[in-house]
Amino acid sequence: MVFFVSVCYADESLYKGSKLYQKQKFNEAAETFQQVQNQNPDDPVVNYNLASSYYKAGDYAKALEFYDNALKNSKDNNFKSAVLYNMGNCCYRKQDNDKAMQYYKEALKLNSSDMAAKHNVEFLQSDQSKQQQQQQNNKDNKDNKDDKNNQQNQQNQQNQQNNKDNKDNDNKDKDKNKDNKDNKDNKDNQNNDKQDKNDKNNDDKNQQDKDKNGNDKNDNDKNQNKDKQDNGQDKQDDKNKQKQNKNQHLLDYFDKQDKQNQGKAKDYVPVKANKKGKNW
């Protein structure tokens, strides 16, 4: 609710503005009152009516400007209380509740019986409590949400750490298994190397034994060949000796035969050939 002061001025423009305001033609009323205010800038009633026209037209900044002019140029507390009340309404429309509360309280100081100003103060206080409670609830909800997010983040971090630890443990197990496998492979390789070495040693030994046996056999073969050669030589010697003996015997025989033949030759008289014919 905005108080409007109607004063009977002889000025035609002021009368016209009042009629336009009553017909709720607030923009036209403001234009008309502006003409009057230009001629009477310090008149509190003219400034008040002009401010009220701007308020009804929705121009709250302009309304506050001319309400302030009216307040400065008046000494009537009831009039000033009405101006302060309307200024509180402008601030409330501009959603500046703190400033509106200030104007309503100043209006009550000048006129404690102003029930409209008292009601607005109580309304703003209740609304302010609700807003504070809502803000606190929002803060609590935000804190709870933050706590929940923090808990979730901590849980996620813990899960990530657990996953990392599990992965590290898996890697350690894999490394351990790999080391065990490598150790086993190394051990198997060592055993294989040892076995290969033993096999090689056995092969070398067997080869040595074989070579030795071969050498022994060769020696035996050589000895046998030598024995055979010796036996053959002995046989040949015996044979040669027998042959020599035989030859000697034959020589002796022939020697004896020659001697006998020589003895006979002395007694032999050659036969003369008969040239006349055969001798038989």
VOBA-1610 file (N, C-alpha, C; in pm, whole numbers, padded with zeros to 5 digits, always signed):
BEGIN
Met+00085-00119+00000Met+00000+00000+00000Met+00088+00123+00000Val+00057+00218-00087Val+00130+00343-00098Val+00034+00459-00069Phe+00081+00542+00021Phe-00001+00661+00052Phe+00014+00765-00057Phe-00098+00824-00093Phe-00098+00930-00194Phe-00163+01053-00132Val-00098+01167-00146Val-00149+01292-00087Val-00220+01371-00197Ser-00342+01398-00170Ser-00420+01477-00265Ser-00439+01618-00208Val-00389+01717-00275Val-00397+01856-00229Val-00466+01939-00338Cys-00549+02024-00296Cys-00622+02107-00392Cys-00537+02228-00432Tyr-00474+02211-00550Tyr-00397+02322-00604Tyr-00476+02383-00720Ala-00457+02510-00733Ala-00525+02579-00843Ala-00462+02543-00975Asp-00337+02488-00960Asp-00263+02455-01083Asp-00335+02344-01157Glu-00362+02366-01280Glu-00437+02270-01362Glu-00360+02141-01381Ser-00225+02145-01396Ser-00143+02026-01419Ser-00146+01933-01298Leu-00143+01994-01179Leu-00147+01913-01057Leu-00281+01842-01044Tyr-00386+01908-01078Tyr-00520+01849-01073Tyr-00531+01737-01176Lys-00479+01764-01294Lys-00482+01662-01400Lys-00405+01538-01359Gly-00289+01554-01295Gly-00207+01442-01252Gly-00278+01357-01148Ser-00348+01424-01056Ser-00423+01352-00954Ser-00535+01268-01016Lys-00603+01320-01117Lys-00709+01246-01184Lys-00650+01123-01258Leu-00538+01143-01324Leu-00476+01031-01397Leu-00431+00919-01298Tyr-00382+00960-01183Tyr-00338+00863-01083Tyr-00458+00781-01034Gln-00570+00849-01008Gln-00690+00782-00960Gln-00744+00686-01066Lys-00722+00718-01193Lys-00764+00629-01302Lys-00659+00520-01330Gln-00553+00514-01245Gln-00442+00417-01256Gln-00364+00430-01387Lys-00365+00553-01439Lys-00280+00584-01554Lys-00152+00645-01498Phe-00069+00556-01443Phe+00044+00601-01361Phe+00156+00664-01442Asn+00183+00617-01560Asn+00288+00678-01642Asn+00249+00821-01683Glu+00122+00838-01725Glu+00075+00971-01763Glu+00072+01063-01641Ala+00035+01008-01528Ala+00032+01089-01404Ala+00173+01134-01369Ala+00271+01043-01385Ala+00410+01079-01354Ala+00459+01190-01445Glu+00421+01188-01574Glu+00462+01293-01666Glu+00400+01428-01624Thr+00277+01421-01583Thr+00209+01545-01543Thr+00269+01602-01415Phe+00294+01515-01316Phe+00353+01561-01189Phe+00498+01608-01209Gln+00565+01550-01309Gln+00702+01592-01336Gln+00705+01737-01381Gln+00601+01779-01457Gln+00592+01918-01502Gln+00573+02013-01383Val+00492+01967-01289Val+00468+02049-01170Val+00594+02054-01084Gln+00665+01938-01070Gln+00786+01931-00987Gln+00897+02019-01044Asn+00900+02030-01178Asn+01000+02116-01239Asn+00981+02263-01196Gln+00855+02301-01174Gln+00826+02438-01131Gln+00838+02454-00980Asn+00822+02342-00905Asn+00826+02345-00758Asn+00914+02229-00709Pro+01047+02233-00726Pro+01134+02119-00694Pro+01145+02088-00547Asp+01118+02179-00459Asp+01132+02156-00315Asp+00999+02131-00246Asp+00890+02127-00322Asp+00758+02104-00263Asp+00748+01959-00222Pro+00736+01925-00091Pro+00733+01786-00048Pro+00612+01709-00101Val+00497+01773-00113Val+00377+01704-00160Val+00391+01671-00309Val+00441+01763-00390Val+00459+01738-00532Val+00559+01625-00553Asn+00671+01629-00479Asn+00772+01520-00489Asn+00713+01386-00444Tyr+00630+01393-00340Tyr+00568+01269-00290Tyr+00476+01208-00394Asn+00387+01290-00457Asn+00294+01239-00557Asn+00367+01187-00682Leu+00472+01261-00721Leu+00552+01217-00836Leu+00618+01082-00805Ala+00675+01065-00683Ala+00740+00939-00643Ala+00639+00825-00640Ser+00517+00853-00589Ser+00414+00749-00583Ser+00370+00706-00723Ser+00366+00797-00819Ser+00330+00763-00957Ser+00439+00671-01017Tyr+00564+00705-00994Tyr+00673+00619-01043Tyr+00668+00480-00975Tyr+00635+00476-00850Tyr+00626+00348-00778Tyr+00519+00260-00843Lys+00401+00318-00868Lys+00293+00240-00928Lys+00326+00200-01072Ala+00408+00280-01138Ala+00447+00246-01276Ala+00560+00142-01278Gly+00616+00109-01161Gly+00720+00007-01152Gly+00862+00060-01160Asp+00877+00193-01162Asp+01012+00252-01167Asp+01052+00287-01023Tyr+01107+00188-00951Tyr+01134+00203-00808Tyr+01255+00292-00780Ala+01349+00296-00873Ala+01464+00385-00854Ala+01421+00531-00856Lys+01338+00566-00955Lys+01287+00703-00964Lys+01200+00735-00842Ala+01122+00639-00801Ala+01036+00659-00684Ala+01120+00692-00561Leu+01227+00617-00537Leu+01312+00644-00420Leu+01376+00783-00428Glu+01413+00823-00550Glu+01476+00954-00567Glu+01383+01067-00520Phe+01255+01063-00563Phe+01164+01174-00530Phe+01104+01158-00391Tyr+01096+01034-00338Tyr+01058+01016-00197Tyr+01165+01081-00106Asp+01289+01065-00144Asp+01397+01123-00064Asp+01389+01276-00066Asn+01350+01334-00182Asn+01333+01481-00189Asn+01220+01527-00098Ala+01112+01448-00097Ala+00999+01483-00010Ala+01039+01475+00136Leu+01118+01371+00173Leu+01159+01352+00312Leu+01248+01468+00360Lys+01336+01512+00273Lys+01429+01618+00311Lys+01358+01754+00329Asn+01249+01772+00261Asn+01184+01903+00261Asn+01059+01907+00349Ser+01046+01809+00442Ser+00930+01806+00530Ser+00977+01798+00675Lys+00895+01860+00765Lys+00922+01855+00908Lys+00811+01784+00984Asp+00710+01737+00913Asp+00596+01669+00973Asp+00632+01521+00991Asn+00633+01473+01118Asn+00674+01334+01145Asn+00577+01232+01085Asn+00448+01260+01091Asn+00352+01167+01032Asn+00373+01157+00880Phe+00395+01278+00818Phe+00423+01278+00674Phe+00553+01203+00644Lys+00655+01228+00724Lys+00786+01164+00703Lys+00776+01013+00726Ser+00689+00971+00826Ser+00669+00829+00852Ser+00608+00761+00729Ala+00511+00830+00664Ala+00448+00775+00544Ala+00550+00764+00431Val+00639+00867+00418Val+00742+00863+00314Val+00837+00745+00337Leu+00880+00728+00462Leu+00974+00618+00495Leu+00910+00482+00470Tyr+00779+00472+00502Tyr+00709+00345+00476Tyr+00712+00312+00326Asn+00680+00415+00241Asn+00680+00392+00097Asn+00820+00361+00044Met+00922+00423+00102Met+01059+00393+00062Met+01095+00247+00097Gly+01043+00199+00212Gly+01062+00058+00249Gly+01000-00035+00146Asn+00878+00004+00097Asn+00813-00078-00006Asn+00895-00082-00135Cys+00954+00032-00173Cys+01039+00034-00294Cys+01156-00062-00280Cys+01221-00058-00163Cys+01337-00147-00143Cys+01294-00294-00142Tyr+01176-00321-00084Tyr+01128-00460-00084Tyr+01102-00507-00227Arg+01046-00421-00310Arg+01021-00457-00449Arg+01154-00481-00523Lys+01257-00409-00482Lys+01389-00429-00542Lys+01464-00547-00479Gln+01395-00618-00387Gln+01449-00737-00319Gln+01570-00702-00230Asp+01567-00577-00180Asp+01667-00534-00082Asp+01599-00532+00055Asn+01584-00650+00114Asn+01506-00662+00237Asn+01573-00593+00356Asp+01704-00594+00359Asp+01772-00529+00472Asp+01742-00377+00473Lys+01749-00316+00356Lys+01720-00173+00346Lys+01572-00147+00375Ala+01486-00234+00327Ala+01342-00219+00353Ala+01314-00226+00503Met+01376-00320+00574Met+01360-00332+00718Met+01405-00203+00789Gln+01513-00145+00741Gln+01564-00021+00800Gln+01461+00092+00787Tyr+01400+00108+00666Tyr+01301+00215+00646Tyr+01174+00191+00729Tyr+01129+00064+00740Tyr+01008+00034+00819Tyr+01031+00066+00966Lys+01147+00034+01018Lys+01176+00062+01158Lys+01185+00213+01184Glu+01242+00288+01090Glu+01249+00434+01105Glu+01107+00495+01101Ala+01021+00436+01018Ala+00882+00483+01013Ala+00813+00460+01147Leu+00838+00342+01213Leu+00777+00313+01343Leu+00830+00405+01453Lys+00954+00446+01440Lys+01008+00538+01540Lys+00934+00672+01536Leu+00897+00717+01417Leu+00826+00844+01404Leu+00676+00829+01431Asn+00625+00705+01408Asn+00482+00683+01429Asn+00462+00539+01476Ser+00466+00517+01604Ser+00458+00382+01661Ser+00323+00316+01638Ser+00223+00395+01602Ser+00089+00339+01577Ser+00069+00296+01432Asp+00175+00305+01354Asp+00166+00265+01212Asp+00166+00113+01206Met+00047+00052+01201Met+00033-00093+01204Met+00087-00159+01075Ala+00075-00090+00965Ala+00124-00145+00838Ala+00277-00160+00843Ala+00346-00059+00897Ala+00492-00068+00909Ala+00531-00179+01006Lys+00455-00191+01118Lys+00484-00295+01216Lys+00464-00434+01154His+00357-00451+01079His+00331-00579+01015His+00443-00616+00917Asn+00489-00516+00840Asn+00596-00544+00743Asn+00726-00582+00813Val+00753-00517+00929Val+00875-00552+01004Val+00866-00698+01050Glu+00751-00736+01107Glu+00735-00874+01154Glu+00744-00973+01037Phe+00685-00933+00925Phe+00690-01021+00808Phe+00835-01042+00761Leu+00911-00931+00754Leu+01049-00943+00709Leu+01135-01022+00809Gln+01106-01002+00939Gln+01181-01078+01039Gln+01153-01228+01026Ser+01026-01263+01005Ser+00991-01403+00987Ser+01054-01458+00859Asp+01044-01377+00754Asp+01103-01419+00627Asp+01255-01432+00639Gln+01312-01337+00717Gln+01456-01343+00737Gln+01495-01469+00814Ser+01415-01506+00915Ser+01442-01629+00991Ser+01431-01751+00900Lys+01327-01748+00815Lys+01313-01861+00721Lys+01432-01868+00626Gln+01474-01751+00579Gln+01589-01749+00488Gln+01715-01798+00559Gln+01731-01753+00684Gln+01848-01797+00760Gln+01843-01948+00782Gln+01720-01996+00816Gln+01705-02139+00835Gln+01730-02215+00706Gln+01680-02158+00596Gln+01703-02221+00466Gln+01851-02220+00431Gln+01915-02107+00460Gln+02058-02098+00435Gln+02135-02199+00520Gln+02091-02213+00649Gln+02157-02310+00735Gln+02134-02451+00685Asn+02009-02477+00642Asn+01980-02609+00587Asn+02062-02636+00461Asn+02068-02531+00378Asn+02149-02546+00256Asn+02295-02571+00291Lys+02341-02495+00394Lys+02480-02514+00437Lys+02500-02654+00491Asp+02401-02699+00575Asp+02412-02834+00631Asp+02409-02939+00520Asn+02317-02915+00425Asn+02309-03010+00313Asn+02439-03010+00233Lys+02491-02888+00214Lys+02617-02878+00142Lys+02730-02947+00219Asp+02730-02922+00353Asp+02832-02987+00436Asp+02817-03139+00432Asn+02688-03182+00441Asn+02665-03327+00435Asn+02706-03384+00300Lys+02673-03306+00196Lys+02711-03351+00063Lys+02862-03352+00049Asp+02925-03246+00106Asp+03071-03242+00101Asp+03132-03358+00180Asp+03070-03382+00299Asp+03119-03495+00379Asp+03102-03626+00305Lys+02984-03638+00242Lys+02957-03760+00167Lys+03054-03773+00050Asn+03076-03658-00017Asn+03171-03660-00128Asn+03312-03691-00079Asn+03346-03632+00038Asn+03478-03660+00095Asn+03492-03807+00132Gln+03384-03860+00193Gln+03386-04002+00228Gln+03396-04088+00103Gln+03320-04046+00000Gln+03325-04121-00125Gln+03462-04112-00188Asn+03520-03989-00182Asn+03654-03971-00236Asn+03756-04054-00159Gln+03741-04052-00025Gln+03831-04132+00057Gln+03814-04280+00028Gln+03687-04321+00010Gln+03662-04461-00022Gln+03721-04496-00158Asn+03703-04403-00254Asn+03761-04426-00386Asn+03913-04433-00380Gln+03971-04340-00302Gln+04116-04341-00286Gln+04162-04470-00220Gln+04083-04513-00117Gln+04118-04638-00049Gln+04107-04756-00144Asn+03999-04754-00226Asn+03983-04862-00324Asn+04095-04860-00426Gln+04131-04739-00469Gln+04243-04728-00564Gln+04372-04778-00501Gln+04392-04741-00372Gln+04513-04787-00304Gln+04512-04938-00289Asn+04392-04991-00252Asn+04381-05137-00238Asn+04406-05206-00371Asn+04346-05147-00477Asn+04369-05205-00610Asn+04516-05198-00647Lys+04580-05084-00613Lys+04722-05069-00642Lys+04804-05170-00562Asp+04765-05185-00430Asp+04837-05282-00347Asp+04818-05423-00400Asn+04693-05453-00439Asn+04667-05586-00494Asn+04745-05608-00623Lys+04748-05504-00704Lys+04823-05515-00829Lys+04972-05532-00801Asp+05020-05454-00701Asp+05162-05467-00664Asp+05191-05607-00611Asn+05096-05658-00529Asn+05114-05793-00475Asn+05112-05897-00587Asp+05018-05874-00682Asp+05014-05966-00797Asp+05146-05961-00874Asn+05195-05838-00891Asn+05323-05824-00963Asn+05436-05890-00885Lys+05431-05872-00750Lys+05533-05936-00668Lys+05525-06087-00679Asp+05397-06138-00675Asp+05380-06283-00689Asp+05429-06330-00826Lys+05397-06250-00928Lys+05443-06287-01062Lys+05596-06285-01068Asp+05652-06178-01007Asp+05799-06170-01005Asp+05858-06286-00926Lys+05792-06318-00813Lys+05840-06428-00732Lys+05829-06560-00807Asn+05714-06578-00871Asn+05696-06700-00951Asn+05797-06704-01065Lys+05820-06586-01125Lys+05917-06579-01234Lys+06058-06611-01181Asp+06088-06554-01061Asp+06219-06583-01001Asp+06231-06731-00970Asn+06121-06787-00912Asn+06124-06930-00881Asn+06142-07013-01008Lys+06068-06969-01112Lys+06080-07041-01240Lys+06222-07027-01295Asp+06274-06901-01286Asp+06411-06879-01334Asp+06510-06962-01254Asn+06487-06964-01119Asn+06577-07043-01035Asn+06567-07192-01069Lys+06440-07234-01092Lys+06421-07373-01128Lys+06485-07403-01263Asp+06463-07307-01357Asp+06525-07326-01488Asp+06677-07328-01476Asn+06729-07236-01393Asn+06874-07233-01373Asn+06923-07362-01310Lys+06842-07408-01211Lys+06879-07532-01146Lys+06872-07648-01245Asp+06763-07649-01324Asp+06752-07754-01425Asp+06867-07744-01526Asn+06897-07618-01563Asn+07008-07600-01657Asn+07140-07646-01596Gln+07155-07613-01465Gln+07277-07658-01398Gln+07282-07810-01392Asn+07164-07867-01359Asn+07159-08014-01354Asn+07187-08073-01492Asn+07125-08006-01592Asn+07148-08054-01728Asn+07295-08038-01767Asp+07350-07919-01729Asp+07492-07898-01757Asp+07578-08001-01685Lys+07539-08025-01559Lys+07613-08125-01481Lys+07599-08262-01544Gln+07472-08292-01584Gln+07449-08422-01647Gln+07525-08432-01778Asp+07518-08318-01855Asp+07593-08318-01982Asp+07742-08335-01957Lys+07788-08267-01852Lys+07930-08278-01819Lys+07966-08421-01779Asn+07875-08479-01695Asn+07898-08618-01654Asn+07894-08710-01774Asp+07791-08683-01860Asp+07782-08766-01981Asp+07907-08749-02067Lys+07952-08624-02077Lys+08072-08599-02158Lys+08193-08667-02096Asn+08199-08655-01961Asn+08311-08721-01893Asn+08306-08872-01914Asn+08181-08924-01902Asn+08164-09068-01924Asn+08200-09105-02068Asp+08153-09015-02161Asp+08187-09041-02301Asp+08338-09034-02323Asp+08398-08931-02260Asp+08544-08920-02273Asp+08614-09041-02212Lys+08561-09084-02096Lys+08620-09200-02031Lys+08601-09324-02115Asn+08476-09336-02165Asn+08449-09452-02251Asn+08537-09448-02375Gln+08552-09326-02429Gln+08637-09313-02547Gln+08781-09347-02514Gln+08822-09298-02395Gln+08958-09331-02352Gln+08974-09481-02334Asp+08870-09541-02269Asp+08875-09686-02251Asp+08876-09756-02386Lys+08789-09699-02475Lys+08782-09759-02609Lys+08915-09744-02682Asp+08971-09621-02667Asp+09101-09598-02730Asp+09207-09689-02668Lys+09196-09703-02536Lys+09292-09790-02468Lys+09275-09934-02513Asn+09146-09974-02518Asn+09119-10111-02564Asn+09166-10127-02708Gly+09141-10018-02788Gly+09187-10024-02926Gly+09339-10034-02933Asn+09402-09953-02849Asn+09549-09959-02845Asn+09597-10095-02799Asp+09526-10147-02695Asp+09563-10280-02645Asp+09543-10384-02754Lys+09428-10366-02826Lys+09400-10461-02933Lys+09505-10450-03043Asn+09539-10321-03073Asn+09643-10301-03174Asn+09775-10363-03128Asp+09804-10342-02999Asp+09927-10403-02945Asp+09920-10554-02955Asn+09797-10606-02917Asn+09781-10752-02926Asn+09794-10799-03069Asp+09724-10716-03159Asp+09733-10753-03301Asp+09878-10747-03349Lys+09946-10640-03304Lys+10087-10628-03342Lys+10168-10746-03288Asn+10139-10777-03162Asn+10211-10889-03100Asn+10180-11019-03171Gln+10045-11033-03201Gln+10007-11155-03272Gln+10073-11161-03409Asn+10069-11038-03478Asn+10134-11035-03610Asn+10283-11065-03598Lys+10339-11004-03491Lys+10481-11030-03470Lys+10506-11176-03442Asp+10416-11233-03356Asp+10429-11376-03326Asp+10413-11457-03452Lys+10309-11413-03532Lys+10288-11485-03657Lys+10411-11471-03746Gln+10461-11347-03751Gln+10581-11326-03832Gln+10697-11407-03779Asp+10709-11405-03644Asp+10818-11484-03584Asp+10799-11634-03614Asn+10671-11678-03595Asn+10642-11819-03625Asn+10667-11849-03771Gly+10619-11751-03855Gly+10640-11771-03999Gly+10789-11773-04031Gln+10863-11683-03965Gln+11008-11677-03988Gln+11073-11805-03941Asp+11024-11849-03821Asp+11079-11974-03769Asp+11049-12089-03864Lys+10923-12091-03912Lys+10886-12197-04007Lys+10969-12184-04133Gln+10983-12060-04179Gln+11062-12039-04301Gln+11206-12081-04279Asp+11254-12043-04155Asp+11392-12083-04123Asp+11403-12235-04121Asp+11298-12295-04057Asp+11300-12443-04053Asp+11293-12500-04192Lys+11203-12438-04270Lys+11188-12486-04407Lys+11315-12468-04486Asn+11374-12345-04467Asn+11501-12319-04537Asn+11611-12415-04490Lys+11608-12440-04361Lys+11707-12531-04305Lys+11686-12670-04359Gln+11554-12710-04361Gln+11525-12842-04418Gln+11566-12848-04564Lys+11532-12735-04635Lys+11567-12731-04776Lys+11717-12735-04793Gln+11785-12661-04706Gln+11930-12658-04713Gln+11987-12796-04682Asn+11922-12857-04581Asn+11964-12993-04547Asn+11940-13087-04664Lys+11823-13066-04723Lys+11789-13149-04838Lys+11884-13125-04952Asn+11907-12995-04975Asn+12001-12960-05082Asn+12140-13014-05052Gln+12172-13001-04926Gln+12303-13053-04886Gln+12308-13203-04907His+12194-13268-04873His+12187-13412-04893His+12199-13447-05040Leu+12126-13360-05124Leu+12135-13383-05267Leu+12275-13358-05316Leu+12337-13253-05264Leu+12476-13224-05304Leu+12567-13339-05265Asp+12541-13383-05145Asp+12620-13497-05101Asp+12596-13617-05191Tyr+12469-13635-05229Tyr+12434-13746-05315Tyr+12501-13732-05451Phe+12487-13604-05503Phe+12548-13581-05634Phe+12700-13593-05628Asp+12755-13546-05516Asp+12900-13561-05501Asp+12939-13707-05505Lys+12864-13788-05431Lys+12891-13930-05429Lys+12872-13991-05566Gln+12769-13948-05634Gln+12738-14002-05767Gln+12845-13962-05866Asp+12894-13838-05852Asp+13000-13794-05943Asp+13126-13878-05922Lys+13155-13902-05798Lys+13273-13983-05769Lys+13259-14122-05828Gln+13141-14182-05816Gln+13118-14315-05873Gln+13130-14310-06024Asn+13075-14205-06084Asn+13079-14192-06230Asn+13224-14175-06278Gln+13298-14102-06201Gln+13437-14082-06238Gln+13513-14214-06231Gly+13481-14295-06133Gly+13544-14425-06123Gly+13510-14513-06241Lys+13388-14507-06283Lys+13345-14586-06396Lys+13407-14537-06525Ala+13432-14413-06534Ala+13483-14355-06657Ala+13623-14403-06689Lys+13691-14429-06589Lys+13825-14477-06613Lys+13822-14611-06684Asp+13722-14692-06650Asp+13714-14825-06711Asp+13635-14826-06841Tyr+13583-14720-06882Tyr+13494-14715-06998Tyr+13578-14693-07123Val+13547-14773-07237Val+13614-14758-07366Val+13510-14713-07465Pro+13533-14599-07527Pro+13432-14551-07620Pro+13416-14646-07737Val+13299-14658-07791Val+13264-14742-07906Val+13281-14660-08031Lys+13344-14711-08127Lys+13363-14641-08254Lys+13241-14652-08336Ala+13214-14556-08405Ala+13092-14551-08487Ala+13114-14634-08614Asn+13014-14709-08651Asn+13014-14786-08774Asn+12951-14707-08882Lys+13039-14666-08968Lys+12986-14579-09072Lys+12908-14653-09172Lys+12914-14778-09178Lys+12844-14851-09282Lys+12699-14867-09251Gly+12658-14867-09148Gly+12511-14885-09120Gly+12486-14888-08972Lys+12369-14919-08946Lys+12322-14919-08808Lys+12394-15028-08733Asn+12405-14998-08599Asn+12473-15088-08513Asn+12379-15177-08435Trp+12255-15169-08464Trp+12164-15259-08394Trp+12108-15366-08481
//
